[in-house]
Amino acid sequence: MSILHVRNVPEPLYARLKQRAKTQRRSLSAEVVTLLEWAVEEVERASQVSLATIRRRRFFEPAAVNAPDSTTLLREDRER
């Protein structure tokens, strides 16, 4: 198993981590590993959701839902 050293952890954060580890009945190291795993999974999940949203918007066709396209809306606005 790899070893990761973290330096310059602010005291308030260190105290919160230590308290959380105690509450969860884990060592400080185990709690930090658990939190890191959770954070990485959340970031990866958020990235996948964002990519899916971008892809969906990229291939959206207004005509498919009977909505005017942006060119039509701009022309109407300029004619006013």
FIVOLUM-810245 format. One record per atom (N, C-alpha, C, O, CB): residue in one letter; chain; atom name; z, y, x. Coordinates in nm, 2 decimals, m for minus. Glycine has a CB too. Layout:
BEGIN
<code a; unit A; site CA; up Z; north Y; east X>;
...
END
This chain:
BEGIN
<code m; unit A; site N; up 0.00; north m0.12; east 0.08>;
<code m; unit A; site CA; up 0.00; north 0.00; east 0.00>;
<code m; unit A; site C; up 0.00; north 0.12; east 0.09>;
<code m; unit A; site O; up 0.07; north 0.13; east 0.19>;
<code m; unit A; site CB; up 0.12; north 0.00; east m0.10>;
<code s; unit A; site N; up m0.07; north 0.22; east 0.05>;
<code s; unit A; site CA; up m0.08; north 0.35; east 0.13>;
<code s; unit A; site C; up 0.04; north 0.43; east 0.11>;
<code s; unit A; site O; up 0.12; north 0.42; east 0.02>;
<code s; unit A; site CB; up m0.21; north 0.43; east 0.08>;
<code i; unit A; site N; up 0.06; north 0.52; east 0.21>;
<code i; unit A; site CA; up 0.17; north 0.61; east 0.21>;
<code i; unit A; site C; up 0.12; north 0.75; east 0.20>;
<code i; unit A; site O; up 0.02; north 0.79; east 0.27>;
<code i; unit A; site CB; up 0.26; north 0.60; east 0.34>;
<code l; unit A; site N; up 0.18; north 0.83; east 0.11>;
<code l; unit A; site CA; up 0.14; north 0.97; east 0.09>;
<code l; unit A; site C; up 0.26; north 1.06; east 0.11>;
<code l; unit A; site O; up 0.36; north 1.04; east 0.05>;
<code l; unit A; site CB; up 0.07; north 1.00; east m0.05>;
<code h; unit A; site N; up 0.25; north 1.16; east 0.20>;
<code h; unit A; site CA; up 0.36; north 1.25; east 0.23>;
<code h; unit A; site C; up 0.32; north 1.38; east 0.17>;
<code h; unit A; site O; up 0.20; north 1.43; east 0.18>;
<code h; unit A; site CB; up 0.39; north 1.27; east 0.38>;
<code v; unit A; site N; up 0.41; north 1.44; east 0.09>;
<code v; unit A; site CA; up 0.38; north 1.57; east 0.03>;
<code v; unit A; site C; up 0.48; north 1.67; east 0.09>;
<code v; unit A; site O; up 0.60; north 1.65; east 0.09>;
<code v; unit A; site CB; up 0.40; north 1.57; east m0.13>;
<code r; unit A; site N; up 0.43; north 1.78; east 0.14>;
<code r; unit A; site CA; up 0.51; north 1.88; east 0.20>;
<code r; unit A; site C; up 0.52; north 2.01; east 0.12>;
<code r; unit A; site O; up 0.43; north 2.03; east 0.03>;
<code r; unit A; site CB; up 0.46; north 1.92; east 0.34>;
<code n; unit A; site N; up 0.62; north 2.09; east 0.14>;
<code n; unit A; site CA; up 0.63; north 2.22; east 0.08>;
<code n; unit A; site C; up 0.64; north 2.21; east m0.07>;
<code n; unit A; site O; up 0.58; north 2.30; east m0.14>;
<code n; unit A; site CB; up 0.52; north 2.31; east 0.12>;
<code v; unit A; site N; up 0.71; north 2.12; east m0.12>;
<code v; unit A; site CA; up 0.73; north 2.11; east m0.27>;
<code v; unit A; site C; up 0.84; north 2.21; east m0.30>;
<code v; unit A; site O; up 0.95; north 2.21; east m0.25>;
<code v; unit A; site CB; up 0.78; north 1.96; east m0.31>;
<code p; unit A; site N; up 0.81; north 2.30; east m0.40>;
<code p; unit A; site CA; up 0.90; north 2.40; east m0.44>;
<code p; unit A; site C; up 1.03; north 2.34; east m0.49>;
<code p; unit A; site O; up 1.03; north 2.23; east m0.56>;
<code p; unit A; site CB; up 0.84; north 2.50; east m0.54>;
<code e; unit A; site N; up 1.15; north 2.39; east m0.45>;
<code e; unit A; site CA; up 1.27; north 2.34; east m0.49>;
<code e; unit A; site C; up 1.29; north 2.32; east m0.65>;
<code e; unit A; site O; up 1.34; north 2.21; east m0.69>;
<code e; unit A; site CB; up 1.39; north 2.43; east m0.45>;
<code p; unit A; site N; up 1.24; north 2.41; east m0.73>;
<code p; unit A; site CA; up 1.26; north 2.39; east m0.87>;
<code p; unit A; site C; up 1.18; north 2.26; east m0.92>;
<code p; unit A; site O; up 1.22; north 2.19; east m1.01>;
<code p; unit A; site CB; up 1.21; north 2.51; east m0.95>;
<code l; unit A; site N; up 1.06; north 2.25; east m0.87>;
<code l; unit A; site CA; up 0.98; north 2.13; east m0.90>;
<code l; unit A; site C; up 1.04; north 2.00; east m0.85>;
<code l; unit A; site O; up 1.04; north 1.90; east m0.92>;
<code l; unit A; site CB; up 0.83; north 2.14; east m0.84>;
<code y; unit A; site N; up 1.09; north 2.00; east m0.73>;
<code y; unit A; site CA; up 1.16; north 1.89; east m0.67>;
<code y; unit A; site C; up 1.28; north 1.85; east m0.76>;
<code y; unit A; site O; up 1.30; north 1.73; east m0.79>;
<code y; unit A; site CB; up 1.21; north 1.92; east m0.53>;
<code a; unit A; site N; up 1.36; north 1.95; east m0.81>;
<code a; unit A; site CA; up 1.47; north 1.92; east m0.89>;
<code a; unit A; site C; up 1.43; north 1.86; east m1.02>;
<code a; unit A; site O; up 1.49; north 1.77; east m1.07>;
<code a; unit A; site CB; up 1.55; north 2.05; east m0.92>;
<code r; unit A; site N; up 1.32; north 1.91; east m1.08>;
<code r; unit A; site CA; up 1.27; north 1.86; east m1.21>;
<code r; unit A; site C; up 1.22; north 1.71; east m1.19>;
<code r; unit A; site O; up 1.25; north 1.63; east m1.28>;
<code r; unit A; site CB; up 1.15; north 1.94; east m1.26>;
<code l; unit A; site N; up 1.15; north 1.69; east m1.08>;
<code l; unit A; site CA; up 1.10; north 1.55; east m1.05>;
<code l; unit A; site C; up 1.22; north 1.45; east m1.04>;
<code l; unit A; site O; up 1.22; north 1.34; east m1.09>;
<code l; unit A; site CB; up 1.01; north 1.55; east m0.93>;
<code k; unit A; site N; up 1.32; north 1.50; east m0.96>;
<code k; unit A; site CA; up 1.43; north 1.42; east m0.94>;
<code k; unit A; site C; up 1.51; north 1.39; east m1.07>;
<code k; unit A; site O; up 1.55; north 1.27; east m1.09>;
<code k; unit A; site CB; up 1.53; north 1.49; east m0.84>;
<code q; unit A; site N; up 1.52; north 1.49; east m1.15>;
<code q; unit A; site CA; up 1.59; north 1.47; east m1.28>;
<code q; unit A; site C; up 1.51; north 1.37; east m1.37>;
<code q; unit A; site O; up 1.56; north 1.29; east m1.44>;
<code q; unit A; site CB; up 1.61; north 1.60; east m1.35>;
<code r; unit A; site N; up 1.38; north 1.39; east m1.37>;
<code r; unit A; site CA; up 1.29; north 1.31; east m1.45>;
<code r; unit A; site C; up 1.30; north 1.16; east m1.41>;
<code r; unit A; site O; up 1.30; north 1.07; east m1.49>;
<code r; unit A; site CB; up 1.14; north 1.36; east m1.45>;
<code a; unit A; site N; up 1.30; north 1.14; east m1.28>;
<code a; unit A; site CA; up 1.31; north 1.01; east m1.22>;
<code a; unit A; site C; up 1.44; north 0.94; east m1.26>;
<code a; unit A; site O; up 1.45; north 0.82; east m1.30>;
<code a; unit A; site CB; up 1.30; north 1.01; east m1.07>;
<code k; unit A; site N; up 1.55; north 1.02; east m1.26>;
<code k; unit A; site CA; up 1.68; north 0.97; east m1.30>;
<code k; unit A; site C; up 1.68; north 0.93; east m1.45>;
<code k; unit A; site O; up 1.73; north 0.83; east m1.49>;
<code k; unit A; site CB; up 1.79; north 1.07; east m1.27>;
<code t; unit A; site N; up 1.62; north 1.02; east m1.53>;
<code t; unit A; site CA; up 1.61; north 0.99; east m1.68>;
<code t; unit A; site C; up 1.53; north 0.87; east m1.70>;
<code t; unit A; site O; up 1.56; north 0.79; east m1.79>;
<code t; unit A; site CB; up 1.55; north 1.11; east m1.75>;
<code q; unit A; site N; up 1.42; north 0.85; east m1.63>;
<code q; unit A; site CA; up 1.33; north 0.73; east m1.65>;
<code q; unit A; site C; up 1.38; north 0.61; east m1.58>;
<code q; unit A; site O; up 1.32; north 0.50; east m1.58>;
<code q; unit A; site CB; up 1.19; north 0.77; east m1.60>;
<code r; unit A; site N; up 1.49; north 0.62; east m1.51>;
<code r; unit A; site CA; up 1.55; north 0.51; east m1.43>;
<code r; unit A; site C; up 1.45; north 0.46; east m1.32>;
<code r; unit A; site O; up 1.43; north 0.34; east m1.31>;
<code r; unit A; site CB; up 1.60; north 0.40; east m1.52>;
<code r; unit A; site N; up 1.39; north 0.55; east m1.25>;
<code r; unit A; site CA; up 1.30; north 0.52; east m1.15>;
<code r; unit A; site C; up 1.34; north 0.59; east m1.02>;
<code r; unit A; site O; up 1.42; north 0.68; east m1.02>;
<code r; unit A; site CB; up 1.15; north 0.55; east m1.18>;
<code s; unit A; site N; up 1.29; north 0.54; east m0.91>;
<code s; unit A; site CA; up 1.31; north 0.61; east m0.79>;
<code s; unit A; site C; up 1.22; north 0.74; east m0.79>;
<code s; unit A; site O; up 1.13; north 0.74; east m0.87>;
<code s; unit A; site CB; up 1.28; north 0.53; east m0.66>;
<code l; unit A; site N; up 1.25; north 0.83; east m0.71>;
<code l; unit A; site CA; up 1.16; north 0.95; east m0.70>;
<code l; unit A; site C; up 1.02; north 0.92; east m0.67>;
<code l; unit A; site O; up 0.93; north 0.97; east m0.73>;
<code l; unit A; site CB; up 1.22; north 1.05; east m0.60>;
<code s; unit A; site N; up 1.00; north 0.83; east m0.57>;
<code s; unit A; site CA; up 0.87; north 0.79; east m0.53>;
<code s; unit A; site C; up 0.79; north 0.72; east m0.65>;
<code s; unit A; site O; up 0.68; north 0.75; east m0.68>;
<code s; unit A; site CB; up 0.87; north 0.69; east m0.42>;
<code a; unit A; site N; up 0.86; north 0.63; east m0.72>;
<code a; unit A; site CA; up 0.80; north 0.56; east m0.84>;
<code a; unit A; site C; up 0.76; north 0.66; east m0.95>;
<code a; unit A; site O; up 0.66; north 0.65; east m1.01>;
<code a; unit A; site CB; up 0.89; north 0.45; east m0.89>;
<code e; unit A; site N; up 0.85; north 0.76; east m0.97>;
<code e; unit A; site CA; up 0.82; north 0.86; east m1.07>;
<code e; unit A; site C; up 0.70; north 0.94; east m1.03>;
<code e; unit A; site O; up 0.61; north 0.98; east m1.12>;
<code e; unit A; site CB; up 0.94; north 0.95; east m1.09>;
<code v; unit A; site N; up 0.69; north 0.98; east m0.91>;
<code v; unit A; site CA; up 0.58; north 1.06; east m0.86>;
<code v; unit A; site C; up 0.45; north 0.98; east m0.87>;
<code v; unit A; site O; up 0.34; north 1.04; east m0.91>;
<code v; unit A; site CB; up 0.60; north 1.11; east m0.71>;
<code v; unit A; site N; up 0.45; north 0.86; east m0.83>;
<code v; unit A; site CA; up 0.33; north 0.77; east m0.84>;
<code v; unit A; site C; up 0.29; north 0.76; east m0.99>;
<code v; unit A; site O; up 0.17; north 0.77; east m1.02>;
<code v; unit A; site CB; up 0.35; north 0.63; east m0.78>;
<code t; unit A; site N; up 0.38; north 0.74; east m1.08>;
<code t; unit A; site CA; up 0.35; north 0.73; east m1.22>;
<code t; unit A; site C; up 0.29; north 0.86; east m1.27>;
<code t; unit A; site O; up 0.19; north 0.86; east m1.35>;
<code t; unit A; site CB; up 0.48; north 0.70; east m1.30>;
<code l; unit A; site N; up 0.34; north 0.97; east m1.23>;
<code l; unit A; site CA; up 0.29; north 1.10; east m1.28>;
<code l; unit A; site C; up 0.15; north 1.13; east m1.22>;
<code l; unit A; site O; up 0.06; north 1.18; east m1.29>;
<code l; unit A; site CB; up 0.38; north 1.22; east m1.24>;
<code l; unit A; site N; up 0.13; north 1.09; east m1.09>;
<code l; unit A; site CA; up 0.00; north 1.10; east m1.03>;
<code l; unit A; site C; up m0.11; north 1.02; east m1.10>;
<code l; unit A; site O; up m0.22; north 1.06; east m1.13>;
<code l; unit A; site CB; up 0.00; north 1.06; east m0.88>;
<code e; unit A; site N; up m0.07; north 0.89; east m1.14>;
<code e; unit A; site CA; up m0.16; north 0.81; east m1.21>;
<code e; unit A; site C; up m0.20; north 0.87; east m1.34>;
<code e; unit A; site O; up m0.32; north 0.87; east m1.38>;
<code e; unit A; site CB; up m0.10; north 0.67; east m1.23>;
<code w; unit A; site N; up m0.10; north 0.92; east m1.41>;
<code w; unit A; site CA; up m0.12; north 0.98; east m1.55>;
<code w; unit A; site C; up m0.22; north 1.10; east m1.53>;
<code w; unit A; site O; up m0.31; north 1.12; east m1.61>;
<code w; unit A; site CB; up 0.01; north 1.02; east m1.61>;
<code a; unit A; site N; up m0.19; north 1.18; east m1.43>;
<code a; unit A; site CA; up m0.27; north 1.31; east m1.42>;
<code a; unit A; site C; up m0.41; north 1.28; east m1.38>;
<code a; unit A; site O; up m0.50; north 1.34; east m1.44>;
<code a; unit A; site CB; up m0.20; north 1.39; east m1.31>;
<code v; unit A; site N; up m0.43; north 1.18; east m1.29>;
<code v; unit A; site CA; up m0.57; north 1.14; east m1.26>;
<code v; unit A; site C; up m0.65; north 1.09; east m1.38>;
<code v; unit A; site O; up m0.76; north 1.12; east m1.40>;
<code v; unit A; site CB; up m0.57; north 1.04; east m1.14>;
<code e; unit A; site N; up m0.58; north 1.00; east m1.46>;
<code e; unit A; site CA; up m0.64; north 0.95; east m1.58>;
<code e; unit A; site C; up m0.68; north 1.06; east m1.68>;
<code e; unit A; site O; up m0.79; north 1.06; east m1.74>;
<code e; unit A; site CB; up m0.55; north 0.84; east m1.64>;
<code e; unit A; site N; up m0.59; north 1.15; east m1.69>;
<code e; unit A; site CA; up m0.61; north 1.27; east m1.78>;
<code e; unit A; site C; up m0.73; north 1.35; east m1.74>;
<code e; unit A; site O; up m0.81; north 1.39; east m1.82>;
<code e; unit A; site CB; up m0.49; north 1.35; east m1.80>;
<code v; unit A; site N; up m0.74; north 1.38; east m1.61>;
<code v; unit A; site CA; up m0.85; north 1.46; east m1.56>;
<code v; unit A; site C; up m0.98; north 1.39; east m1.57>;
<code v; unit A; site O; up m1.08; north 1.45; east m1.61>;
<code v; unit A; site CB; up m0.82; north 1.49; east m1.41>;
<code e; unit A; site N; up m0.98; north 1.26; east m1.55>;
<code e; unit A; site CA; up m1.10; north 1.18; east m1.56>;
<code e; unit A; site C; up m1.15; north 1.17; east m1.71>;
<code e; unit A; site O; up m1.26; north 1.18; east m1.74>;
<code e; unit A; site CB; up m1.08; north 1.04; east m1.51>;
<code r; unit A; site N; up m1.05; north 1.15; east m1.80>;
<code r; unit A; site CA; up m1.08; north 1.15; east m1.94>;
<code r; unit A; site C; up m1.13; north 1.28; east m1.99>;
<code r; unit A; site O; up m1.23; north 1.29; east m2.06>;
<code r; unit A; site CB; up m0.95; north 1.11; east m2.02>;
<code a; unit A; site N; up m1.07; north 1.39; east m1.95>;
<code a; unit A; site CA; up m1.12; north 1.52; east m1.99>;
<code a; unit A; site C; up m1.26; north 1.55; east m1.93>;
<code a; unit A; site O; up m1.34; north 1.61; east m2.00>;
<code a; unit A; site CB; up m1.02; north 1.63; east m1.93>;
<code s; unit A; site N; up m1.29; north 1.50; east m1.81>;
<code s; unit A; site CA; up m1.42; north 1.52; east m1.76>;
<code s; unit A; site C; up m1.53; north 1.45; east m1.84>;
<code s; unit A; site O; up m1.63; north 1.50; east m1.86>;
<code s; unit A; site CB; up m1.43; north 1.48; east m1.61>;
<code q; unit A; site N; up m1.49; north 1.32; east m1.88>;
<code q; unit A; site CA; up m1.59; north 1.24; east m1.96>;
<code q; unit A; site C; up m1.61; north 1.31; east m2.09>;
<code q; unit A; site O; up m1.72; north 1.31; east m2.14>;
<code q; unit A; site CB; up m1.53; north 1.10; east m1.98>;
<code v; unit A; site N; up m1.50; north 1.36; east m2.16>;
<code v; unit A; site CA; up m1.52; north 1.43; east m2.28>;
<code v; unit A; site C; up m1.60; north 1.55; east m2.27>;
<code v; unit A; site O; up m1.69; north 1.58; east m2.35>;
<code v; unit A; site CB; up m1.38; north 1.47; east m2.34>;
<code s; unit A; site N; up m1.58; north 1.63; east m2.16>;
<code s; unit A; site CA; up m1.66; north 1.75; east m2.14>;
<code s; unit A; site C; up m1.81; north 1.71; east m2.11>;
<code s; unit A; site O; up m1.90; north 1.78; east m2.17>;
<code s; unit A; site CB; up m1.61; north 1.82; east m2.02>;
<code l; unit A; site N; up m1.84; north 1.61; east m2.04>;
<code l; unit A; site CA; up m1.97; north 1.57; east m2.01>;
<code l; unit A; site C; up m2.04; north 1.53; east m2.14>;
<code l; unit A; site O; up m2.16; north 1.56; east m2.17>;
<code l; unit A; site CB; up m1.98; north 1.46; east m1.91>;
<code a; unit A; site N; up m1.97; north 1.45; east m2.22>;
<code a; unit A; site CA; up m2.03; north 1.41; east m2.35>;
<code a; unit A; site C; up m2.06; north 1.53; east m2.44>;
<code a; unit A; site O; up m2.16; north 1.53; east m2.51>;
<code a; unit A; site CB; up m1.93; north 1.31; east m2.42>;
<code t; unit A; site N; up m1.97; north 1.63; east m2.44>;
<code t; unit A; site CA; up m1.99; north 1.75; east m2.52>;
<code t; unit A; site C; up m2.11; north 1.82; east m2.47>;
<code t; unit A; site O; up m2.19; north 1.87; east m2.55>;
<code t; unit A; site CB; up m1.87; north 1.84; east m2.52>;
<code i; unit A; site N; up m2.12; north 1.84; east m2.34>;
<code i; unit A; site CA; up m2.24; north 1.91; east m2.28>;
<code i; unit A; site C; up m2.37; north 1.84; east m2.32>;
<code i; unit A; site O; up m2.47; north 1.90; east m2.35>;
<code i; unit A; site CB; up m2.22; north 1.92; east m2.13>;
<code r; unit A; site N; up m2.37; north 1.71; east m2.30>;
<code r; unit A; site CA; up m2.49; north 1.63; east m2.33>;
<code r; unit A; site C; up m2.53; north 1.64; east m2.48>;
<code r; unit A; site O; up m2.64; north 1.66; east m2.51>;
<code r; unit A; site CB; up m2.47; north 1.48; east m2.30>;
<code r; unit A; site N; up m2.43; north 1.64; east m2.57>;
<code r; unit A; site CA; up m2.45; north 1.65; east m2.71>;
<code r; unit A; site C; up m2.51; north 1.79; east m2.74>;
<code r; unit A; site O; up m2.61; north 1.80; east m2.82>;
<code r; unit A; site CB; up m2.32; north 1.63; east m2.79>;
<code r; unit A; site N; up m2.46; north 1.89; east m2.68>;
<code r; unit A; site CA; up m2.51; north 2.03; east m2.71>;
<code r; unit A; site C; up m2.64; north 2.05; east m2.65>;
<code r; unit A; site O; up m2.73; north 2.12; east m2.70>;
<code r; unit A; site CB; up m2.41; north 2.13; east m2.65>;
<code r; unit A; site N; up m2.67; north 1.98; east m2.53>;
<code r; unit A; site CA; up m2.79; north 2.00; east m2.46>;
<code r; unit A; site C; up m2.91; north 1.95; east m2.55>;
<code r; unit A; site O; up m3.02; north 2.01; east m2.55>;
<code r; unit A; site CB; up m2.79; north 1.93; east m2.33>;
<code f; unit A; site N; up m2.89; north 1.84; east m2.61>;
<code f; unit A; site CA; up m3.00; north 1.78; east m2.69>;
<code f; unit A; site C; up m2.99; north 1.81; east m2.84>;
<code f; unit A; site O; up m3.06; north 1.74; east m2.92>;
<code f; unit A; site CB; up m3.00; north 1.63; east m2.67>;
<code f; unit A; site N; up m2.91; north 1.90; east m2.88>;
<code f; unit A; site CA; up m2.90; north 1.94; east m3.02>;
<code f; unit A; site C; up m3.02; north 2.01; east m3.07>;
<code f; unit A; site O; up m3.08; north 2.10; east m3.00>;
<code f; unit A; site CB; up m2.77; north 2.03; east m3.04>;
<code e; unit A; site N; up m3.07; north 1.97; east m3.18>;
<code e; unit A; site CA; up m3.19; north 2.03; east m3.24>;
<code e; unit A; site C; up m3.15; north 2.09; east m3.37>;
<code e; unit A; site O; up m3.12; north 2.02; east m3.47>;
<code e; unit A; site CB; up m3.31; north 1.93; east m3.26>;
<code p; unit A; site N; up m3.16; north 2.23; east m3.38>;
<code p; unit A; site CA; up m3.12; north 2.29; east m3.50>;
<code p; unit A; site C; up m3.20; north 2.25; east m3.63>;
<code p; unit A; site O; up m3.15; north 2.24; east m3.74>;
<code p; unit A; site CB; up m3.14; north 2.44; east m3.49>;
<code a; unit A; site N; up m3.33; north 2.21; east m3.61>;
<code a; unit A; site CA; up m3.41; north 2.17; east m3.72>;
<code a; unit A; site C; up m3.36; north 2.04; east m3.78>;
<code a; unit A; site O; up m3.38; north 2.02; east m3.90>;
<code a; unit A; site CB; up m3.55; north 2.15; east m3.67>;
<code a; unit A; site N; up m3.29; north 1.96; east m3.71>;
<code a; unit A; site CA; up m3.24; north 1.83; east m3.76>;
<code a; unit A; site C; up m3.13; north 1.86; east m3.86>;
<code a; unit A; site O; up m3.11; north 1.77; east m3.95>;
<code a; unit A; site CB; up m3.18; north 1.75; east m3.64>;
<code v; unit A; site N; up m3.06; north 1.97; east m3.86>;
<code v; unit A; site CA; up m2.96; north 2.00; east m3.96>;
<code v; unit A; site C; up m3.00; north 2.12; east m4.05>;
<code v; unit A; site O; up m2.91; north 2.19; east m4.10>;
<code v; unit A; site CB; up m2.82; north 2.03; east m3.89>;
<code n; unit A; site N; up m3.13; north 2.15; east m4.05>;
<code n; unit A; site CA; up m3.18; north 2.26; east m4.13>;
<code n; unit A; site C; up m3.13; north 2.40; east m4.09>;
<code n; unit A; site O; up m3.10; north 2.48; east m4.18>;
<code n; unit A; site CB; up m3.16; north 2.24; east m4.28>;
<code a; unit A; site N; up m3.10; north 2.42; east m3.96>;
<code a; unit A; site CA; up m3.05; north 2.54; east m3.91>;
<code a; unit A; site C; up m3.16; north 2.61; east m3.84>;
<code a; unit A; site O; up m3.24; north 2.55; east m3.77>;
<code a; unit A; site CB; up m2.93; north 2.52; east m3.82>;
<code p; unit A; site N; up m3.17; north 2.75; east m3.85>;
<code p; unit A; site CA; up m3.27; north 2.82; east m3.77>;
<code p; unit A; site C; up m3.25; north 2.81; east m3.62>;
<code p; unit A; site O; up m3.13; north 2.81; east m3.58>;
<code p; unit A; site CB; up m3.29; north 2.96; east m3.82>;
<code d; unit A; site N; up m3.35; north 2.81; east m3.54>;
<code d; unit A; site CA; up m3.33; north 2.81; east m3.40>;
<code d; unit A; site C; up m3.30; north 2.96; east m3.35>;
<code d; unit A; site O; up m3.31; north 3.05; east m3.43>;
<code d; unit A; site CB; up m3.45; north 2.76; east m3.32>;
<code s; unit A; site N; up m3.26; north 2.97; east m3.23>;
<code s; unit A; site CA; up m3.21; north 3.10; east m3.18>;
<code s; unit A; site C; up m3.33; north 3.20; east m3.18>;
<code s; unit A; site O; up m3.31; north 3.32; east m3.20>;
<code s; unit A; site CB; up m3.15; north 3.09; east m3.04>;
<code t; unit A; site N; up m3.45; north 3.16; east m3.15>;
<code t; unit A; site CA; up m3.57; north 3.25; east m3.15>;
<code t; unit A; site C; up m3.58; north 3.31; east m3.29>;
<code t; unit A; site O; up m3.61; north 3.43; east m3.29>;
<code t; unit A; site CB; up m3.69; north 3.17; east m3.11>;
<code t; unit A; site N; up m3.58; north 3.23; east m3.39>;
<code t; unit A; site CA; up m3.59; north 3.29; east m3.53>;
<code t; unit A; site C; up m3.48; north 3.39; east m3.56>;
<code t; unit A; site O; up m3.51; north 3.49; east m3.61>;
<code t; unit A; site CB; up m3.59; north 3.17; east m3.63>;
<code l; unit A; site N; up m3.36; north 3.36; east m3.52>;
<code l; unit A; site CA; up m3.25; north 3.45; east m3.55>;
<code l; unit A; site C; up m3.26; north 3.58; east m3.47>;
<code l; unit A; site O; up m3.23; north 3.69; east m3.52>;
<code l; unit A; site CB; up m3.11; north 3.38; east m3.51>;
<code l; unit A; site N; up m3.31; north 3.57; east m3.34>;
<code l; unit A; site CA; up m3.33; north 3.69; east m3.27>;
<code l; unit A; site C; up m3.44; north 3.78; east m3.33>;
<code l; unit A; site O; up m3.42; north 3.90; east m3.33>;
<code l; unit A; site CB; up m3.37; north 3.66; east m3.12>;
<code r; unit A; site N; up m3.55; north 3.72; east m3.37>;
<code r; unit A; site CA; up m3.66; north 3.79; east m3.43>;
<code r; unit A; site C; up m3.61; north 3.86; east m3.56>;
<code r; unit A; site O; up m3.64; north 3.98; east m3.58>;
<code r; unit A; site CB; up m3.78; north 3.70; east m3.47>;
<code e; unit A; site N; up m3.53; north 3.79; east m3.64>;
<code e; unit A; site CA; up m3.48; north 3.85; east m3.76>;
<code e; unit A; site C; up m3.39; north 3.97; east m3.73>;
<code e; unit A; site O; up m3.39; north 4.07; east m3.80>;
<code e; unit A; site CB; up m3.40; north 3.75; east m3.85>;
<code d; unit A; site N; up m3.31; north 3.96; east m3.63>;
<code d; unit A; site CA; up m3.21; north 4.06; east m3.59>;
<code d; unit A; site C; up m3.29; north 4.18; east m3.54>;
<code d; unit A; site O; up m3.25; north 4.30; east m3.57>;
<code d; unit A; site CB; up m3.12; north 4.01; east m3.48>;
<code r; unit A; site N; up m3.40; north 4.16; east m3.46>;
<code r; unit A; site CA; up m3.47; north 4.27; east m3.40>;
<code r; unit A; site C; up m3.55; north 4.35; east m3.51>;
<code r; unit A; site O; up m3.58; north 4.47; east m3.50>;
<code r; unit A; site CB; up m3.57; north 4.22; east m3.30>;
<code e; unit A; site N; up m3.59; north 4.28; east m3.62>;
<code e; unit A; site CA; up m3.67; north 4.34; east m3.72>;
<code e; unit A; site C; up m3.58; north 4.43; east m3.82>;
<code e; unit A; site O; up m3.64; north 4.50; east m3.90>;
<code e; unit A; site CB; up m3.73; north 4.24; east m3.81>;
<code r; unit A; site N; up m3.45; north 4.42; east m3.80>;
<code r; unit A; site CA; up m3.36; north 4.50; east m3.89>;
<code r; unit A; site C; up m3.36; north 4.64; east m3.84>;
<code r; unit A; site O; up m3.29; north 4.73; east m3.90>;
<code r; unit A; site CB; up m3.23; north 4.45; east m3.90>;
END
